[in-house]
């Protein structure tokens, strides 16, 4: 006697079964909620350019990158004592580095 395949229920899990079995587990990995954003990197130094007059936040690593391949520091001679690449305009110019409070 032939079986009628149209009367069968699909064997996949229903959404209410998943919610009752795993409310915070594996399905939470695939939720559509956005994670909380990470706080920005701490940038406690300010670089002020003598050419563009912009003040840009910077990290110590940014200052090292700005000084490569050449830097000149004259701390007691000028108002802008460091000759490095400005992070704002990209030109090699005299800059002043200050600590943000």
C-alpha positions as CSV (number, residue, x, y, z in Angstrom):
1,X,0.0,0.0,0.0
2,X,1.6,3.4,-1.0
3,X,2.3,6.0,1.7
4,X,1.1,9.6,1.4
5,X,4.1,11.8,1.8
6,X,2.1,15.1,1.7
7,X,0.6,14.5,5.2
8,X,3.9,14.3,7.0
9,X,5.1,17.1,9.1
10,X,8.6,18.5,8.4
11,X,11.1,17.1,10.9
12,X,13.1,20.3,11.4
13,X,13.2,22.2,14.7
14,X,10.5,24.8,15.3
15,X,11.4,28.3,16.5
16,X,9.4,27.8,19.8
17,X,11.4,24.6,20.5
18,X,14.7,26.4,20.0
19,X,13.7,29.2,22.3
20,X,12.7,26.9,25.1
21,X,15.8,24.7,24.8
22,X,18.5,27.3,24.3
23,X,17.5,30.8,25.4
24,X,21.0,32.2,25.9
25,X,23.4,29.6,24.5
26,X,24.4,28.9,20.9
27,X,21.6,31.0,19.3
28,X,22.9,34.0,21.1
29,X,26.0,33.8,19.0
30,X,23.9,34.5,15.9
31,X,21.7,37.2,17.2
32,X,21.2,40.4,15.4
33,X,22.1,42.6,18.3
34,X,25.2,44.7,17.8
35,X,28.0,44.3,20.4
36,X,28.9,47.3,22.6
37,X,31.6,49.4,20.9
38,X,35.1,49.4,22.4
39,X,36.4,52.6,23.8
40,X,38.8,54.4,21.5
41,X,42.5,54.1,22.1
42,X,43.8,56.5,24.7
43,X,45.3,59.4,23.0
44,X,46.7,61.7,25.6
45,X,49.2,63.7,23.5
46,X,48.4,66.7,21.3
47,X,50.4,67.6,18.2
48,X,50.0,71.2,17.0
49,X,51.3,72.0,13.5
50,X,52.9,75.4,12.7
51,X,51.8,75.1,9.0
52,X,48.2,74.1,9.2
53,X,47.6,75.3,12.8
54,X,45.6,72.1,13.6
55,X,45.8,70.3,16.9
56,X,45.7,66.5,16.5
57,X,45.4,63.9,19.2
58,X,48.2,61.3,19.0
59,X,49.7,58.3,20.8
60,X,53.4,57.8,21.5
61,X,53.5,55.3,18.6
62,X,52.1,58.0,16.3
63,X,54.9,60.3,17.2
64,X,57.5,57.6,16.5
65,X,55.9,57.0,13.1
66,X,55.9,60.8,12.4
67,X,59.6,61.0,13.2
68,X,60.7,58.2,10.8
69,X,63.0,58.5,8.8
70,X,64.2,61.9,10.1
71,X,63.4,64.1,13.0
72,X,64.9,67.2,14.6
73,X,64.3,68.3,18.2
74,X,65.3,71.7,19.5
75,X,63.5,72.0,22.8
76,X,64.9,75.3,24.0
77,X,65.2,77.3,20.8
78,X,61.7,77.4,19.1
79,X,58.0,77.7,20.0
80,X,57.5,74.6,17.8
81,X,60.5,72.4,18.9
82,X,60.1,69.3,16.8
83,X,60.6,68.9,13.0
84,X,58.5,65.8,12.1
85,X,55.6,64.9,9.7
86,X,52.4,66.5,10.8
87,X,49.6,64.0,11.3
88,X,46.9,66.4,10.1
89,X,48.4,67.8,6.8
90,X,51.1,65.2,6.2
91,X,53.9,67.8,5.6
92,X,57.3,67.8,7.3
93,X,57.1,70.9,9.5
94,X,57.7,72.2,13.0
95,X,55.2,70.9,15.5
96,X,54.6,71.3,19.2
97,X,53.7,68.2,21.3
98,X,51.7,68.8,24.5
99,X,50.1,66.6,27.1
100,X,46.3,66.7,27.2
101,X,44.8,67.3,30.7
